[in-house]
Amino acid sequence: MTLEWEQVVVDSVDPVALGQWWAAALGWVVVNSSAEEFEIRPEPDRLPGLLFGRDDGSKTVKNRLHLDLRPDDQDAEVTRLVAHGARRVDIGQGDQSWVVLADPEGNEFCVLGQRRQEAE
């Protein structure tokens, strides 16, 4: 038996708006768009992707699953994402090498620093 990781599904009040936000944030392409589902991928035929599906409930607690993103320049990327509509959030992480942000619907994600071997 083989398995292929197809996508991560994100519940969203507005799948199109949130999907477009993430597509711009990641530089990914839209592969499917409807009022109920919005799917993006790194490239049209490259997996995994992100699928934003409609859920009219609002987010009330910290995500149990989140994305970790590793940019070349953490400070520049945090600045870019905040200017794009993300916001800094405190989920009790304390003083860490990563920065926790939330997308426009409040889903947390982390912007990591350099890998240890690169930093040395």
C-alpha positions as CSV (number, residue, x, y, z in Angstrom):
1,M,0.0,0.0,0.0
2,T,1.3,3.5,-0.8
3,L,0.0,6.8,0.3
4,E,0.6,10.3,-1.2
5,W,0.1,13.4,0.9
6,E,-2.5,15.4,-1.2
7,Q,-3.2,18.5,0.8
8,V,-3.9,20.1,4.2
9,V,-7.6,21.1,4.6
10,V,-8.2,24.4,6.3
11,D,-11.7,25.3,7.5
12,S,-12.6,28.8,6.6
13,V,-15.5,31.3,6.9
14,D,-14.5,32.7,3.5
15,P,-12.5,30.0,1.6
16,V,-11.9,32.2,-1.5
17,A,-10.5,35.2,0.5
18,L,-8.4,33.1,2.8
19,G,-7.1,30.9,-0.1
20,Q,-6.2,34.0,-2.1
21,W,-4.4,35.4,0.9
22,W,-2.3,32.2,1.3
23,A,-1.7,32.0,-2.4
24,A,-0.2,35.5,-2.4
25,A,1.7,34.8,0.9
26,L,3.3,31.6,-0.4
27,G,3.5,32.5,-4.1
28,W,1.5,29.4,-5.0
29,V,-1.0,28.9,-7.8
30,V,-4.8,28.4,-7.7
31,V,-5.8,25.0,-9.0
32,N,-9.5,25.1,-8.0
33,S,-11.9,27.8,-7.0
34,S,-15.5,27.8,-6.0
35,A,-17.5,29.5,-3.2
36,E,-17.2,26.3,-1.1
37,E,-13.6,25.2,-1.8
38,F,-10.4,27.0,-2.9
39,E,-7.3,25.0,-3.6
40,I,-3.7,26.2,-4.0
41,R,-0.4,24.3,-4.7
42,P,3.2,25.2,-5.2
43,E,2.8,24.4,-8.9
44,P,-0.3,23.1,-10.7
45,D,0.9,19.4,-10.6
46,R,3.0,19.6,-7.3
47,L,1.7,18.3,-4.0
48,P,0.9,18.8,-1.2
49,G,-1.5,21.7,-1.5
50,L,-3.8,23.6,0.8
51,L,-7.5,23.3,0.4
52,F,-9.7,25.9,2.0
53,G,-13.2,24.6,2.7
54,R,-16.3,26.5,4.0
55,D,-17.1,26.3,7.7
56,D,-19.4,29.0,9.1
57,G,-18.1,28.5,12.6
58,S,-15.5,30.9,13.9
59,K,-12.2,29.9,15.3
60,T,-12.1,29.9,19.1
61,V,-9.0,28.1,20.3
62,K,-5.4,27.6,19.3
63,N,-4.9,25.4,16.2
64,R,-3.9,21.8,16.9
65,L,-2.1,21.7,13.6
66,H,-0.2,24.6,12.0
67,L,2.3,25.3,9.3
68,D,6.0,26.1,9.9
69,L,7.6,28.2,7.2
70,R,11.3,28.6,6.9
71,P,12.4,31.7,4.9
72,D,15.8,32.9,3.9
73,D,15.4,36.0,6.0
74,Q,13.0,35.7,9.0
75,D,12.8,39.4,9.8
76,A,12.1,40.4,6.2
77,E,9.5,37.7,5.8
78,V,7.7,38.5,9.1
79,T,7.6,42.2,8.0
80,R,6.2,41.2,4.6
81,L,3.5,38.9,6.0
82,V,2.4,41.4,8.6
83,A,2.2,44.1,5.8
84,H,0.1,41.5,3.9
85,G,-2.4,41.1,6.7
86,A,-0.9,38.6,9.2
87,R,-0.7,39.6,12.8
88,R,1.7,38.6,15.6
89,V,0.1,36.3,18.2
90,D,1.1,35.0,21.6
91,I,0.1,31.4,22.2
92,G,2.3,31.0,25.2
93,Q,5.4,30.3,23.2
94,G,7.7,32.5,25.3
95,D,11.0,33.7,23.9
96,Q,11.8,31.4,20.9
97,S,13.7,31.5,17.7
98,W,10.5,31.4,15.7
99,V,7.7,34.0,15.3
100,V,4.1,33.0,15.6
101,L,1.7,34.8,13.3
102,A,-2.0,34.4,12.4
103,D,-3.6,34.7,9.0
104,P,-6.7,36.9,8.5
105,E,-9.0,34.3,10.0
106,G,-6.8,33.7,13.0
107,N,-5.0,30.5,12.0
108,E,-1.6,30.4,13.6
109,F,1.6,29.6,11.7
110,C,5.3,29.9,12.5
111,V,8.0,31.7,10.7
112,L,11.2,29.9,11.6
113,G,14.7,31.2,11.8
114,Q,17.8,29.8,10.1
115,R,18.5,26.1,10.4
116,R,21.1,25.5,13.2
117,Q,23.8,24.3,10.8
118,E,23.3,27.4,8.6
119,A,23.5,29.7,11.6
120,E,26.9,28.3,12.7
